[in-house]
Amino acid sequence: MPPKSMGSHSQNTAQSSPPDSISSRAKAHVRDKVQKAAPWLEKFARFGYFCKGIMYLTIAFLAIRGVLQEGRNPTDQRGALEYLGRNTFSDVMLVVLAIGLLGYSLWQFLRAFLDPEGQGKKLKGIFKRMGYAFSGAAYLTLSWAAVRVSLLKDHVWDQNSEEHWTARILELPAGREMVGLLGLVFLALALNQIYVAVKGSFMKHMESWHLNRHQQTAMVVVGRIGILARGLVVGMVGWLFLKAAWYIDAEKAGGMSEAIRSFERAPGGVIAYSLIALGMLLYGLYAWIQAAYRRIPLQDSSQQA
């Protein structure tokens, strides 16, 4: 009889430990580790914002140079990495950028999975956290791209890369719909960024109480124009993918570089393109502002649901 009751007890114990409780314990363990490492993780994240700013300032420089000179400049993140690799301290600069972009990627993953900012588990919060995870993955690949350029002397910018993988997607059974959905996702992200810029809601993440009125106003202006410009560029990327889906033509797709160049062909021509270039410059400065003043509440993450 005792062995039988012991077996029954072990079965009840197994039933009382569902996968959710195991996941919760693992998450709590990660939170505990993050709490202990919070001071250096915060510095790592701030350095990530600083390196992100360097990339966008380089993109702005390349875009402005495109206004003053003839020729096609690679006005996106990978193009910025290749330019910095050829024209600065080369390997040293790129290794530093790789470390910084890794820090930014880690911070985005922590925002996604530990939710230190309390986005919650409702639909809106889930979509935001999915966006953070996607951003973390994107900047992780950029960090590796910087390593490839610096240590492996590899080329990471291809002006037709978006066209190549869009063509592969279009060959799939539901490829046209997938490309169209991707375009809609980029448009949704763009509308969200434009909304954040107009409303100025990004200021709720800033520690600006100790700044004077003029400094706070400058922070709002830089943030609004920079985020608005980036939102317009992201929206143009979405529009290019929608065109590729509509015409079933991969050559109409494009990434950030092609999106920025598209403004030169829009009404206003050089003026519109120059304003986008200025916006990219301000977005780079906004990233530096975040490096200095953004709230990074890792030490409070254990209090979130």
C-alpha contacts under 8 A as a table, 3 or more apart, distances in Angstrom:
res1	aa1	res2	aa2	distance
1	M	4	K	5.23
1	M	5	S	6.46
2	P	5	S	5.18
2	P	6	M	6.12
3	P	6	M	5.00
3	P	7	G	6.17
4	K	7	G	5.12
4	K	8	S	6.27
5	S	8	S	4.95
5	S	9	H	6.11
6	M	9	H	5.00
6	M	10	S	6.28
7	G	10	S	5.16
7	G	11	Q	6.28
8	S	11	Q	5.12
8	S	12	N	6.31
9	H	12	N	5.11
9	H	13	T	6.18
10	S	13	T	4.92
10	S	14	A	6.17
11	Q	14	A	5.08
11	Q	15	Q	6.17
12	N	15	Q	4.98
12	N	16	S	6.09
13	T	16	S	5.04
13	T	17	S	6.51
14	A	17	S	5.38
14	A	18	P	7.46
15	Q	18	P	6.38
17	S	20	D	7.85
17	S	21	S	5.96
17	S	22	I	6.94
18	P	21	S	5.59
18	P	22	I	6.73
19	P	22	I	5.03
19	P	23	S	6.08
20	D	23	S	5.00
20	D	24	S	6.08
21	S	24	S	4.91
21	S	25	R	6.15
22	I	25	R	5.16
22	I	26	A	6.21
23	S	26	A	5.07
23	S	27	K	6.05
24	S	27	K	5.00
24	S	28	A	6.05
25	R	28	A	5.01
25	R	29	H	6.15
26	A	29	H	5.02
26	A	30	V	6.30
27	K	30	V	5.08
27	K	31	R	6.15
27	K	114	L	7.63
28	A	31	R	4.97
28	A	32	D	6.19
28	A	302	S	7.81
29	H	32	D	5.12
29	H	33	K	6.41
30	V	33	K	5.09
30	V	34	V	6.15
31	R	34	V	4.98
31	R	35	Q	6.07
31	R	114	L	7.15
31	R	301	S	7.03
31	R	302	S	6.03
32	D	35	Q	5.06
32	D	36	K	6.43
32	D	302	S	7.51
33	K	36	K	5.24
33	K	37	A	6.29
34	V	37	A	5.02
34	V	38	A	5.53
34	V	41	L	7.84
34	V	298	L	7.13
34	V	299	Q	7.81
35	Q	38	A	5.02
35	Q	298	L	6.73
35	Q	299	Q	5.43
35	Q	300	D	7.94
35	Q	301	S	7.60
35	Q	302	S	7.58
36	K	39	P	7.88
37	A	40	W	5.91
37	A	41	L	6.01
38	A	41	L	4.97
38	A	42	E	5.95
38	A	298	L	5.68
38	A	299	Q	5.74
39	P	42	E	5.33
39	P	43	K	6.58
39	P	299	Q	7.98
40	W	43	K	5.02
40	W	44	F	6.05
41	L	44	F	4.90
41	L	45	A	6.11
41	L	103	G	7.91
41	L	107	W	7.87
41	L	298	L	7.96
42	E	45	A	5.10
42	E	46	R	6.23
42	E	296	I	6.33
42	E	298	L	7.17
43	K	46	R	5.10
43	K	47	F	6.14
44	F	47	F	5.14
44	F	48	G	6.22
44	F	100	G	7.12
44	F	103	G	5.07
44	F	104	Y	7.42
45	A	48	G	4.86
45	A	49	Y	6.45
45	A	100	G	7.77
45	A	103	G	5.05
45	A	104	Y	5.15
45	A	106	L	7.46
45	A	107	W	5.64
45	A	291	A	7.78
46	R	49	Y	5.11
46	R	50	F	6.35
46	R	103	G	7.95
46	R	104	Y	7.62
46	R	290	Q	7.39
46	R	291	A	4.38
46	R	292	A	6.99
47	F	50	F	4.96
47	F	51	C	6.28
47	F	100	G	5.50
47	F	103	G	6.93
47	F	104	Y	7.57
47	F	291	A	6.54
48	G	51	C	5.16
48	G	52	K	6.11
48	G	99	I	7.79
48	G	100	G	4.18
48	G	101	L	5.13
48	G	102	L	7.01
48	G	103	G	4.92
48	G	104	Y	4.17
48	G	105	S	7.76
48	G	291	A	7.60
49	Y	52	K	4.97
49	Y	53	G	6.19
49	Y	100	G	7.60
49	Y	101	L	7.90
49	Y	104	Y	6.24
49	Y	287	A	5.42
49	Y	288	W	6.27
49	Y	290	Q	6.47
49	Y	291	A	5.02
50	F	53	G	5.08
50	F	54	I	6.52
50	F	100	G	7.51
50	F	287	A	6.27
50	F	288	W	5.09
50	F	290	Q	7.99
50	F	291	A	5.53
51	C	54	I	4.97
51	C	55	M	6.45
51	C	97	L	5.71
51	C	100	G	5.45
51	C	101	L	6.34
52	K	55	M	5.17
52	K	56	Y	6.44
52	K	100	G	7.73
52	K	101	L	6.71
52	K	104	Y	7.84
52	K	284	G	7.17
52	K	287	A	6.49
53	G	56	Y	5.20
53	G	57	L	6.02
53	G	283	Y	7.40
53	G	284	G	4.06
53	G	285	L	6.16
53	G	286	Y	7.38
53	G	287	A	4.83
53	G	288	W	5.62
54	I	57	L	5.15
54	I	58	T	6.14
54	I	284	G	6.56
55	M	58	T	5.11
55	M	59	I	6.26
55	M	77	Q	6.30
55	M	80	A	6.10
55	M	81	L	7.33
55	M	284	G	7.30
56	Y	59	I	4.84
56	Y	60	A	6.12
56	Y	77	Q	7.35
56	Y	80	A	7.95
56	Y	280	M	6.15
56	Y	281	L	6.50
56	Y	283	Y	6.81
56	Y	284	G	4.70
57	L	60	A	4.99
57	L	61	F	6.16
57	L	280	M	6.86
57	L	281	L	5.07
57	L	282	L	7.96
57	L	283	Y	7.83
57	L	284	G	4.99
57	L	285	L	7.43
58	T	61	F	4.95
58	T	62	L	6.18
58	T	80	A	5.74
58	T	84	L	7.93
59	I	62	L	5.14
59	I	63	A	6.12
59	I	74	P	7.92
59	I	75	T	5.03
59	I	76	D	5.93
59	I	77	Q	6.98
59	I	79	G	7.82
59	I	80	A	5.76
59	I	280	M	7.04
59	I	281	L	7.73
60	A	63	A	5.01
60	A	64	I	6.06
60	A	75	T	7.46
60	A	277	A	5.07
60	A	278	L	6.67
60	A	279	G	7.88
60	A	280	M	5.19
60	A	281	L	4.95
61	F	64	I	5.14
61	F	65	R	6.03
61	F	277	A	7.72
61	F	281	L	7.57
62	L	65	R	5.01
62	L	66	G	6.17
62	L	73	N	6.07
62	L	74	P	7.16
62	L	75	T	5.94
62	L	80	A	7.85
63	A	66	G	4.95
63	A	67	V	6.69
63	A	73	N	6.83
63	A	75	T	5.91
63	A	260	I	7.95
63	A	274	S	7.78
63	A	277	A	5.50
64	I	67	V	5.14
64	I	68	L	6.63
64	I	274	S	6.67
64	I	277	A	5.92
64	I	278	L	7.83
65	R	68	L	5.11
65	R	69	Q	5.82
65	R	73	N	7.93
66	G	69	Q	5.15
66	G	70	E	6.27
66	G	71	G	6.65
66	G	72	R	6.88
66	G	73	N	6.12
67	V	70	E	7.37
67	V	270	V	7.02
67	V	273	Y	7.81
67	V	274	S	6.94
73	N	79	G	7.99
73	N	257	S	7.94
74	P	78	R	7.89
74	P	79	G	4.64
74	P	80	A	7.05
74	P	157	W	7.64
74	P	159	Q	7.34
74	P	257	S	5.82
75	T	79	G	6.02
75	T	80	A	6.80
75	T	256	M	6.91
75	T	257	S	4.47
75	T	258	E	7.95
75	T	260	I	7.21
76	D	79	G	5.24
76	D	80	A	6.10
76	D	255	G	7.87
76	D	256	M	5.41
76	D	257	S	4.97
77	Q	80	A	5.05
77	Q	81	L	6.37
77	Q	142	L	7.57
78	R	81	L	5.03
78	R	82	E	6.36
78	R	142	L	7.06
78	R	145	A	7.31
78	R	156	V	6.13
78	R	157	W	5.36
79	G	82	E	5.18
79	G	83	Y	6.17
79	G	156	V	7.65
79	G	157	W	5.42
80	A	83	Y	5.07
80	A	84	L	6.12
81	L	84	L	5.19
81	L	85	G	6.08
81	L	94	L	7.21
81	L	145	A	7.83
81	L	146	A	6.22
81	L	149	V	7.56
82	E	85	G	4.97
82	E	86	R	6.31
82	E	149	V	6.73
82	E	155	H	7.23
82	E	156	V	7.18
82	E	157	W	7.16
83	Y	86	R	5.25
83	Y	87	N	6.01
84	L	87	N	5.27
84	L	88	T	5.37
84	L	89	F	7.79
84	L	90	S	6.32
84	L	93	M	7.43
84	L	94	L	7.24
85	G	88	T	6.24
85	G	89	F	7.31
85	G	90	S	4.20
85	G	91	D	6.52
85	G	93	M	7.42
85	G	94	L	6.40
85	G	149	V	6.71
85	G	150	S	6.60
86	R	90	S	5.98
87	N	90	S	6.66
88	T	93	M	7.09
89	F	92	V	5.81
89	F	93	M	5.49
90	S	93	M	5.46
90	S	94	L	6.18
90	S	150	S	6.75
91	D	94	L	5.23
91	D	95	V	6.06
91	D	149	V	7.96
91	D	150	S	4.58
91	D	151	L	6.92
92	V	95	V	5.29
92	V	96	V	6.25
92	V	150	S	7.78
93	M	96	V	5.22
93	M	97	L	6.19
94	L	97	L	4.87
94	L	98	A	5.98
94	L	146	A	5.49
94	L	147	V	6.88
94	L	149	V	7.55
94	L	150	S	5.81
95	V	98	A	4.96
95	V	99	I	6.33
95	V	146	A	6.75
95	V	147	V	6.27
95	V	150	S	6.68
96	V	99	I	5.24
96	V	100	G	6.28
97	L	100	G	4.99
97	L	101	L	5.96
97	L	143	S	7.22
97	L	146	A	6.96
98	A	101	L	5.22
98	A	102	L	6.10
98	A	142	L	7.52
98	A	143	S	4.30
98	A	144	W	6.77
98	A	145	A	7.92
98	A	146	A	5.37
98	A	147	V	6.25
99	I	102	L	5.11
99	I	103	G	6.36
99	I	143	S	6.98
100	G	103	G	5.01
100	G	104	Y	6.39
100	G	143	S	7.90
101	L	104	Y	4.98
101	L	105	S	6.07
101	L	139	Y	6.01
101	L	140	L	6.87
101	L	142	L	7.09
101	L	143	S	5.28
102	L	105	S	4.97
102	L	106	L	6.14
102	L	139	Y	6.94
102	L	140	L	5.80
102	L	143	S	5.69
103	G	106	L	5.13
103	G	107	W	6.29
104	Y	107	W	5.13
104	Y	108	Q	6.30
104	Y	136	G	7.28
104	Y	139	Y	7.16
105	S	108	Q	5.15
105	S	109	F	6.31
105	S	135	S	7.12
105	S	136	G	4.13
105	S	137	A	6.76
105	S	138	A	7.78
105	S	139	Y	5.31
105	S	140	L	5.54
106	L	109	F	5.11
106	L	110	L	6.20
106	L	136	G	6.53
107	W	110	L	5.05
107	W	111	R	6.21
107	W	136	G	7.54
108	Q	111	R	5.02
108	Q	112	A	6.23
108	Q	132	Y	5.16
108	Q	133	A	6.20
108	Q	135	S	6.56
108	Q	136	G	4.88
109	F	112	A	4.97
109	F	113	F	6.12
109	F	132	Y	6.44
109	F	133	A	5.29
109	F	136	G	5.43
110	L	113	F	5.35
110	L	114	L	5.34
110	L	115	D	6.80
110	L	116	P	7.50
111	R	114	L	5.82
111	R	115	D	4.81
111	R	116	P	5.95
111	R	117	E	7.05
111	R	129	R	6.78
111	R	132	Y	6.45
111	R	133	A	7.86
112	A	115	D	5.70
112	A	128	K	7.91
112	A	129	R	4.36
112	A	130	M	6.42
112	A	131	G	7.80
112	A	132	Y	5.29
112	A	133	A	5.37
113	F	129	R	7.37
113	F	133	A	7.90
114	L	301	S	6.89
115	D	118	G	5.41
115	D	119	Q	6.33
115	D	120	G	7.24
115	D	129	R	7.56
115	D	301	S	6.99
115	D	304	Q	6.94
116	P	297	P	6.06
116	P	298	L	6.04
116	P	300	D	6.75
116	P	301	S	4.25
116	P	302	S	7.63
116	P	304	Q	6.23
117	E	297	P	6.86
117	E	301	S	7.50
117	E	304	Q	7.68
118	G	304	Q	5.81
118	G	305	A	7.24
119	Q	124	K	7.97
119	Q	125	G	4.66
119	Q	126	I	7.56
119	Q	128	K	7.48
119	Q	129	R	7.47
120	G	125	G	5.17
120	G	126	I	7.07
120	G	305	A	7.13
121	K	124	K	7.93
121	K	125	G	5.63
121	K	126	I	5.59
122	K	125	G	5.32
122	K	126	I	6.04
123	L	126	I	5.12
123	L	127	F	6.22
124	K	127	F	5.28
124	K	128	K	6.31
125	G	128	K	5.09
125	G	129	R	6.16
126	I	129	R	5.11
126	I	130	M	6.09
127	F	130	M	5.03
127	F	131	G	6.22
128	K	131	G	5.01
128	K	132	Y	6.37
129	R	132	Y	4.94
129	R	133	A	6.29
130	M	133	A	5.07
130	M	134	F	6.21
131	G	134	F	5.03
131	G	135	S	6.10
132	Y	135	S	5.00
132	Y	136	G	6.07
133	A	136	G	4.97
133	A	137	A	6.26
134	F	137	A	5.15
134	F	138	A	6.17
135	S	138	A	5.00
135	S	139	Y	6.16
136	G	139	Y	5.34
136	G	140	L	6.05
137	A	140	L	5.01
137	A	141	T	6.39
138	A	141	T	5.30
138	A	142	L	6.42
139	Y	142	L	4.77
139	Y	143	S	6.06
140	L	143	S	5.05
140	L	144	W	6.40
141	T	144	W	5.05
141	T	145	A	6.07
142	L	145	A	4.77
142	L	146	A	6.23
143	S	146	A	5.20
143	S	147	V	6.55
144	W	147	V	5.00
144	W	148	R	6.20
145	A	148	R	4.95
145	A	149	V	6.25
145	A	156	V	6.29
146	A	149	V	5.20
146	A	150	S	6.13
147	V	150	S	5.17
147	V	151	L	5.66
147	V	152	L	7.12
148	R	151	L	5.62
148	R	152	L	4.79
148	R	153	K	6.18
148	R	154	D	5.39
148	R	155	H	7.66
148	R	156	V	7.64
149	V	152	L	5.82
149	V	153	K	4.69
149	V	154	D	4.84
149	V	155	H	6.28
149	V	156	V	7.06
150	S	153	K	5.71
150	S	154	D	7.78
157	W	161	S	7.98
158	D	161	S	5.26
159	Q	162	E	7.74
159	Q	257	S	7.84
160	N	163	E	5.18
160	N	164	H	6.24
160	N	254	G	7.76
161	S	164	H	5.11
161	S	165	W	6.52
162	E	165	W	5.56
162	E	166	T	5.91
162	E	253	A	6.40
162	E	254	G	5.45
162	E	255	G	6.21
163	E	166	T	5.06
163	E	167	A	6.03
163	E	250	A	5.09
163	E	251	E	5.37
163	E	252	K	7.45
163	E	253	A	5.65
163	E	254	G	6.50
164	H	167	A	5.26
164	H	168	R	6.58
164	H	250	A	7.30
165	W	168	R	4.94
165	W	169	I	6.27
166	T	169	I	5.05
166	T	170	L	6.16
166	T	179	V	7.12
166	T	250	A	5.46
166	T	253	A	7.07
167	A	170	L	5.10
167	A	171	E	6.46
167	A	249	D	7.59
167	A	250	A	4.98
168	R	171	E	5.27
168	R	172	L	7.09
169	I	172	L	5.45
169	I	175	G	4.92
169	I	176	R	7.53
169	I	178	M	7.39
169	I	179	V	7.09
170	L	173	P	7.82
170	L	174	A	7.52
170	L	175	G	4.05
170	L	176	R	5.31
170	L	178	M	7.98
170	L	179	V	7.20
170	L	245	A	7.93
170	L	248	I	7.15
170	L	250	A	7.54
171	E	175	G	5.97
172	L	175	G	4.59
174	A	177	E	5.51
174	A	178	M	6.30
175	G	178	M	5.01
175	G	179	V	6.21
176	R	179	V	5.31
176	R	180	G	6.21
176	R	245	A	5.09
176	R	246	W	7.72
176	R	248	I	6.61
177	E	180	G	5.00
177	E	181	L	6.03
177	E	245	A	7.01
178	M	181	L	5.03
178	M	182	L	6.18
179	V	182	L	5.03
179	V	183	G	6.31
179	V	241	F	6.20
179	V	242	L	6.98
179	V	244	A	7.40
179	V	245	A	5.60
180	G	183	G	5.04
180	G	184	L	6.35
180	G	241	F	6.37
180	G	242	L	5.02
180	G	244	A	7.80
180	G	245	A	5.18
180	G	246	W	7.58
181	L	184	L	5.00
181	L	185	V	6.21
182	L	185	V	5.05
182	L	186	F	6.37
182	L	238	G	7.15
182	L	241	F	6.99
182	L	242	L	7.95
183	G	186	F	5.21
183	G	187	L	6.26
183	G	237	V	7.27
183	G	238	G	3.97
183	G	239	W	6.21
183	G	240	L	7.33
183	G	241	F	4.82
183	G	242	L	5.06
184	L	187	L	4.94
184	L	188	A	6.11
184	L	238	G	6.21
184	L	242	L	7.34
185	V	188	A	5.07
185	V	189	L	6.25
185	V	238	G	7.21
186	F	189	L	5.06
186	F	190	A	6.11
186	F	234	V	6.10
186	F	235	G	6.06
186	F	237	V	6.77
186	F	238	G	4.62
187	L	190	A	4.93
187	L	191	L	6.16
187	L	234	V	7.00
187	L	235	G	4.83
187	L	236	M	7.88
187	L	237	V	7.96
187	L	238	G	5.14
187	L	239	W	7.25
188	A	191	L	5.16
188	A	192	N	6.25
188	A	235	G	7.96
189	L	192	N	5.13
189	L	193	Q	6.27
189	L	231	G	7.48
189	L	234	V	7.27
189	L	235	G	7.57
190	A	193	Q	5.13
190	A	194	I	6.16
190	A	230	R	7.88
190	A	231	G	4.41
190	A	232	L	6.39
190	A	233	V	7.83
190	A	234	V	5.37
190	A	235	G	4.86
191	L	194	I	5.07
191	L	195	Y	6.06
191	L	231	G	6.91
191	L	235	G	7.46
192	N	195	Y	5.04
192	N	196	V	6.17
192	N	231	G	7.85
193	Q	196	V	5.02
193	Q	197	A	6.12
193	Q	227	I	6.28
193	Q	228	L	6.57
193	Q	230	R	7.71
193	Q	231	G	5.14
194	I	197	A	5.03
194	I	198	V	6.13
194	I	227	I	6.94
194	I	228	L	5.13
194	I	231	G	5.54
194	I	232	L	7.54
195	Y	198	V	5.23
195	Y	199	K	5.97
196	V	199	K	5.29
196	V	200	G	5.59
196	V	201	S	5.39
196	V	202	F	6.35
196	V	224	R	7.91
196	V	227	I	7.73
197	A	200	G	5.13
197	A	201	S	7.19
197	A	202	F	7.44
197	A	223	G	7.05
197	A	224	R	4.42
197	A	225	I	7.10
197	A	227	I	5.62
197	A	228	L	5.49
198	V	224	R	6.56
198	V	228	L	7.68
200	G	203	M	6.10
200	G	220	V	6.91
200	G	223	G	7.91
200	G	224	R	6.50
201	S	204	K	5.90
202	F	205	H	5.84
202	F	206	M	7.38
202	F	223	G	7.76
203	M	206	M	5.14
203	M	220	V	7.26
205	H	294	R	5.73
205	H	295	R	5.42
206	M	290	Q	7.39
206	M	293	Y	5.51
206	M	294	R	4.47
206	M	295	R	5.61
207	E	210	H	7.65
207	E	293	Y	5.25
207	E	294	R	5.99
207	E	295	R	6.13
208	S	211	L	5.40
208	S	216	Q	6.71
208	S	293	Y	6.80
209	W	212	N	7.99
211	L	215	Q	5.90
211	L	216	Q	6.18
212	N	215	Q	5.39
212	N	216	Q	6.28
213	R	216	Q	5.17
213	R	217	T	6.11
214	H	217	T	5.05
214	H	218	A	6.17
215	Q	218	A	5.10
215	Q	219	M	6.20
216	Q	219	M	4.99
216	Q	220	V	6.25
217	T	220	V	5.12
217	T	221	V	6.19
218	A	221	V	5.13
218	A	222	V	6.09
219	M	222	V	5.34
219	M	223	G	6.03
219	M	286	Y	7.68
219	M	289	I	7.50
220	V	223	G	5.15
220	V	224	R	5.92
221	V	224	R	5.22
221	V	225	I	6.15
222	V	225	I	5.52
222	V	226	G	5.90
222	V	282	L	5.66
222	V	283	Y	7.22
222	V	285	L	7.30
222	V	286	Y	6.12
223	G	226	G	5.21
223	G	227	I	5.87
223	G	282	L	7.31
223	G	283	Y	6.79
223	G	286	Y	5.44
224	R	227	I	5.40
224	R	228	L	5.91
225	I	228	L	5.08
225	I	229	A	6.07
225	I	279	G	5.94
225	I	282	L	6.79
225	I	283	Y	7.46
226	G	229	A	5.25
226	G	230	R	6.29
226	G	279	G	4.82
226	G	280	M	6.04
226	G	281	L	7.31
226	G	282	L	4.73
226	G	283	Y	3.83
226	G	284	G	7.55
226	G	286	Y	6.75
227	I	230	R	5.11
227	I	231	G	5.99
227	I	279	G	7.83
227	I	283	Y	6.13
228	L	231	G	4.98
228	L	232	L	6.24
228	L	279	G	7.59
229	A	232	L	5.12
229	A	233	V	6.34
229	A	276	I	5.76
229	A	279	G	4.91
229	A	280	M	6.44
229	A	283	Y	7.70
230	R	233	V	5.04
230	R	234	V	6.14
230	R	279	G	7.21
230	R	280	M	6.66
230	R	283	Y	7.25
231	G	234	V	5.08
231	G	235	G	6.03
232	L	235	G	4.96
232	L	236	M	6.17
233	V	236	M	5.03
233	V	237	V	6.36
233	V	256	M	6.68
233	V	259	A	5.90
233	V	260	I	6.19
233	V	276	I	7.91
234	V	237	V	5.04
234	V	238	G	6.39
234	V	256	M	7.19
234	V	259	A	7.70
235	G	238	G	5.02
235	G	239	W	6.22
236	M	239	W	4.89
236	M	240	L	6.19
236	M	259	A	5.38
236	M	260	I	7.92
236	M	262	S	7.81
237	V	240	L	5.17
237	V	241	F	6.45
237	V	253	A	7.71
237	V	254	G	6.23
237	V	255	G	5.70
237	V	256	M	6.44
237	V	258	E	7.90
237	V	259	A	5.45
238	G	241	F	5.22
238	G	242	L	6.24
239	W	242	L	5.02
239	W	243	K	6.22
240	L	243	K	5.10
240	L	244	A	6.25
240	L	252	K	6.00
240	L	253	A	4.84
240	L	254	G	6.01
240	L	259	A	7.59
241	F	244	A	4.92
241	F	245	A	6.22
241	F	252	K	7.12
241	F	253	A	4.85
241	F	254	G	6.99
242	L	245	A	5.06
242	L	246	W	6.05
242	L	253	A	7.98
243	K	246	W	5.01
243	K	247	Y	6.03
243	K	248	I	7.89
243	K	249	D	7.80
243	K	252	K	6.24
243	K	253	A	7.12
244	A	247	Y	5.48
244	A	248	I	5.38
244	A	249	D	4.82
244	A	250	A	5.33
244	A	251	E	7.03
244	A	252	K	4.92
244	A	253	A	5.32
245	A	248	I	4.86
245	A	249	D	6.81
245	A	250	A	7.83
246	W	249	D	7.83
249	D	252	K	5.89
249	D	253	A	7.74
250	A	253	A	5.49
251	E	254	G	7.81
254	G	257	S	7.46
254	G	258	E	5.25
254	G	259	A	6.47
255	G	258	E	5.54
255	G	259	A	6.03
256	M	259	A	4.93
256	M	260	I	6.10
257	S	260	I	5.36
257	S	261	R	6.28
258	E	261	R	4.98
258	E	262	S	6.04
259	A	262	S	5.01
259	A	263	F	6.99
260	I	263	F	5.64
260	I	264	E	7.57
260	I	273	Y	6.95
260	I	276	I	7.14
260	I	277	A	7.98
261	R	264	E	5.51
261	R	265	R	7.31
261	R	273	Y	7.11
262	S	265	R	5.25
262	S	266	A	6.45
263	F	266	A	4.84
263	F	267	P	7.88
263	F	269	G	6.60
263	F	270	V	7.92
263	F	272	A	5.86
263	F	273	Y	5.04
263	F	276	I	7.75
264	E	267	P	7.95
264	E	268	G	7.55
264	E	269	G	4.36
264	E	270	V	5.32
264	E	271	I	7.76
264	E	272	A	6.38
264	E	273	Y	4.86
265	R	269	G	5.46
266	A	269	G	5.48
266	A	272	A	7.31
267	P	272	A	7.48
268	G	271	I	5.46
268	G	272	A	5.36
269	G	272	A	5.52
269	G	273	Y	6.34
270	V	273	Y	5.00
270	V	274	S	5.90
271	I	274	S	5.08
271	I	275	L	6.18
272	A	275	L	5.18
272	A	276	I	6.34
273	Y	276	I	5.19
273	Y	277	A	6.26
274	S	277	A	4.97
274	S	278	L	6.18
275	L	278	L	5.00
275	L	279	G	6.08
276	I	279	G	4.83
276	I	280	M	6.21
277	A	280	M	5.12
277	A	281	L	6.39
278	L	281	L	5.02
278	L	282	L	6.34
279	G	282	L	5.05
279	G	283	Y	6.08
280	M	283	Y	4.90
280	M	284	G	6.25
281	L	284	G	5.15
281	L	285	L	6.45
282	L	285	L	4.90
282	L	286	Y	6.02
283	Y	286	Y	4.82
283	Y	287	A	6.29
284	G	287	A	5.13
284	G	288	W	6.61
285	L	288	W	5.02
285	L	289	I	6.29
286	Y	289	I	4.86
286	Y	290	Q	6.23
287	A	290	Q	4.99
287	A	291	A	6.26
288	W	291	A	4.88
288	W	292	A	6.51
289	I	292	A	5.25
289	I	293	Y	5.94
289	I	294	R	7.39
290	Q	293	Y	5.20
290	Q	294	R	4.57
291	A	294	R	6.30
297	P	300	D	5.41
297	P	301	S	6.45
298	L	301	S	5.07
299	Q	302	S	7.40
300	D	303	Q	5.66
300	D	304	Q	7.39
301	S	304	Q	5.49
302	S	305	A	7.99
